[in-house]
Each structure stands twice: as structure tokens, then as C-alpha cells.
Amino acid sequence: MCGRYLLQRTPAELAQYFGTANPLPNHAPSWNVAVTQSSLVVRRHPESGARHLDALRWGLVPRWAKDAKDAAKLMNARAEGLAEKPSFRDAFLKRRCLVPMDAFYEWRQEGAAKQAYAVALADGLPMAVAGLWEGWKQPDGTWLRSYTVITTEANEKQALVHPRMPVILPPEVWDAWLGEEPAAPEDLLELLVPCPAEELLAWPVDNRVGKVAENDARLPRRDPAARPPPELDDAPPDWVA
């Protein structure tokens, strides 16, 4: 699963990296994004075809939902069976997006306790995580736009922390995933695989990341008190404060 992540890069940096065209959203960095909070996603505008960077709420609310109370349960969408599940199948065909992340957090069972880890790309670039988005008309007539993060089986490195991980898409498939070029559903499903293990860095961080109220630039720093296995003790990327 993916239950927490961080996005500390500015909208301007993300717009340049992902090639978006709309006015920049006013959105502050977060070192501890949690479900039901808003974060930035990259979508294809249905009329212009241009990429847009927008702030949406994490936790998908299907278009047909009676209310938004179960949104937190749909923060993740498993790649397996994605095209058949009622909550996701329409969005999979029509409303795919990229979810920028600088790193995601996961917890590893270590004896009787759990240790939080941060996982990021080794090249220091933002992750482009596969996602789906939806628009839901609220009782007051306004629209709530929400998203979910697609997960798959973990690669060899991430499996040391948790059996699932977000689907991180390489730049060469962004056009197909966003619908900028034609792609059959079966071809899109084939993109939803774990990234190569050597592309990731992982390191232990302070367990206070488990508290939603904790949100500062120190969160992704390595926890000096942790004693992780060598495979999960990489030096954090340069962007970590």
C-alpha cells in the first residue's frame, strides 16, 4: 500500500518537469501527505489535450457514490483487477493521472516494533506515480475532484520493507498513461509493474511521520537511532534537508 508520502518541490518545478501548461496552483510543500488531504496531480485536459497540474484530494470518491465517507478506503487501487473493479474501471479508461512524489513512506516490522522508512528515486528526480482521478458532485452542487494511487507487488528492495509499492512510471510511457497517445487497456495494464530495484533508495526515518500533525523538512532525514539492514540504509538524496 501507499499511505503517506512527501512532495516538497514547488509547483513551478513540477510544471517544468512534467511539461504542464495551466496557471500554477497555489500549493504549499508537504513532507507528510495523508489521505483526505490535497496534493498535486498531473492530468490531460480533455479539450486542449495539454497537461495540467492541479490540486486534488487524496482518496477517490467514485462518480456514482452517494457520499464521500468511504474515500479514505480508496486511497490505493491495486493494479491487479483494476479494469474490472466498479470503483476504478471507469476512471481507468477515461481519467488517468500522474501523482508526483519526492518519496513515499512505509513501515517495516522489526521485532516487536515497526520502523518507518522513506523510499525515493536514486537519481533524485520526482516519482511519477500512476493514479486515477474522479469528479464527484457534492450535495451543495460543487465538484470534489479526488485521486487514488495505484500499487503493485514490491520489487526485491521494497519487499524488505513492505509487500506492496506504488507504480512508478518512466517518462517514456507518460504520454500513453495520460491518454495523449492511443493505448489499449491491456497495454496500459502491462505498465503497472514494479520499477527496477536498483532505481530506488531506502533509509530509516523518525517514526513521528506516523502522526499526521508532524510535517516539516526534518521528517525525511535519516533516523540516527535506527539499525536497519544494509540493503535499507542508503544515503538520502541531495534534496533531503
Secondary structure as GFF3:
##gff-version 3
##sequence-region A 1 241
A	DSSP	beta_strand	4	7	.	.	.	ID=ss1
A	DSSP	alpha_helix	11	18	.	.	.	ID=ss2
A	DSSP	beta_strand	30	34	.	.	.	ID=ss3
A	DSSP	beta_strand	38	44	.	.	.	ID=ss4
A	DSSP	beta_strand	51	58	.	.	.	ID=ss5
A	DSSP	three_ten_helix	71	74	.	.	.	ID=ss6
A	DSSP	beta_strand	76	78	.	.	.	ID=ss7
A	DSSP	alpha_helix	89	94	.	.	.	ID=ss8
A	DSSP	beta_strand	96	101	.	.	.	ID=ss9
A	DSSP	beta_strand	103	110	.	.	.	ID=ss10
A	DSSP	beta_strand	113	121	.	.	.	ID=ss11
A	DSSP	beta_strand	127	137	.	.	.	ID=ss12
A	DSSP	beta_strand	143	153	.	.	.	ID=ss13
A	DSSP	three_ten_helix	158	160	.	.	.	ID=ss14
A	DSSP	beta_strand	164	166	.	.	.	ID=ss15
A	DSSP	three_ten_helix	171	173	.	.	.	ID=ss16
A	DSSP	alpha_helix	174	178	.	.	.	ID=ss17
A	DSSP	alpha_helix	185	189	.	.	.	ID=ss18
A	DSSP	three_ten_helix	197	199	.	.	.	ID=ss19
A	DSSP	beta_strand	200	204	.	.	.	ID=ss20
A	DSSP	three_ten_helix	207	210	.	.	.	ID=ss21
A	DSSP	three_ten_helix	230	232	.	.	.	ID=ss22
###
